[in-house]
Amino acid sequence: MLNGVELPHGLTDLTIQGVTPVPNSIVWDTVEEYEHGLVLGQVTVDAELALEGVMHKDDHYLAGPGVRLSEDLNDHMVEVSLYRSAQLVFDARRESEQIELEFRGTNAPESHPPEGG
């Protein structure tokens, strides 16, 4: 589901609870330009993802400090929450002043040097 994003062993039923984009990481790569102003491209943006999932209690104990217990589900399973960085990838279509984005997937986060440096 989240290509390139490192997740703890045994995590299942993963859901994305929140996405916080890094505005200065947005990149538009033009793929094709057509007459009358139609431009197709790909947009990437780094983001912090708030995730929730279920894991076996033994896996939770080994998962490390970044994986927080949300709820005991039963004698064997727990619900957990965690944060991960990822690069979100979108197919993009720009025509006139309108931009349409379609979510394509994730990559490992990219590091973007500050502008001018």
N, C-alpha and C positions, 0 to 999 in steps of 0.2 A: 504494500500500500504506500509506504513512504520510502521510495528508492533513495539510497544514499544517506539515510538518517539512521543513526545507531540507536537501537532499542534494546531494552533489557531482555535477557533470556526468559522465555515462558510467558511473555505478555500476550494476552489474547483479547478479543472483543474491543479492539482499539477504536476510540472515537476522538475526533478533533473537537475540543471544546472552545477554542479561541485562537485567533490569528492576529498577531501584531506585526505589521510590515515595517521594514526599515526604509523610509522614504528615499534616502540618498543612494539606495542600492538598486533602484529601478533602472533596467536597461531594455531598450527597444532595439531589436535587430531586424532590419528589413529583409524579407525573403524575396518578394516580388513587388514591382510597381507596375500599374496598368494605367491606360489612358483614363481620363476623367477623374483622376485623383484617388483611385482605389489603391491601397497599399496593404499587402499581407506581410505579417512578421511574427516574431516571437518576443514575448515580454517575460523578463525574469525579475524577481524581487526577493531579497532575503527577508525572512520573517521568523519570529519566535512563535512556536506552536505550543498551546496548552493542550495536553493529551490526558485521556483517562482510559483505563483498561482493567482487566482482571488477570490475576496471576495466582499461582499456587503459593501458599505461605512460605515454603522453603525457598522458592525463587525470590520472593520479596526480601527475605533476610540477606540474600547474597547480592541483591541488586544495587546496593550502594546508597549514599545519602541523598541523591537527587530524585529518588523514587519515593514519594510520600504515601503513606497509608491513608486512604479515605474512609474505608469501611470494612469491617469483618463481614464477609458474606455467609460463611459457614465454618466448620472445623478445618477445612482445607484450603479455602479460597478467600482472597481479599480483593477489594477494589483499590486501585492506586491512581495517583496523578503524577505527572511529570512535565517538564518543559524541555523542548528540543529546538535547535536552530535548523532551518531548512531553506533551500532556495525553491520558491514556487515558480512553475513554468506555465505560461499561457500561450495558446495560439491567438494571434491578434489580427483584427481586420479594421482598418481605418478608412473611412470614406467621408469626405467633407470634414465636418467637425465631430462626427460620431465615431466612437471606438467601441468595438465589441471584443470581449475576451472570453475564451473558452479554456477552462482549467485542463492542463495536459498532465501534470504530475509534479514530482519533487526530485530534487537533486541534493547532494551534500551542499551545505552553505558555502558560498563564495566569499572570499575576503576582498573588499573593495578599498583600495587606498584612498585617503582623503584627497579631494581635488586640489591640484596645485602642489602635491607632494609626492 
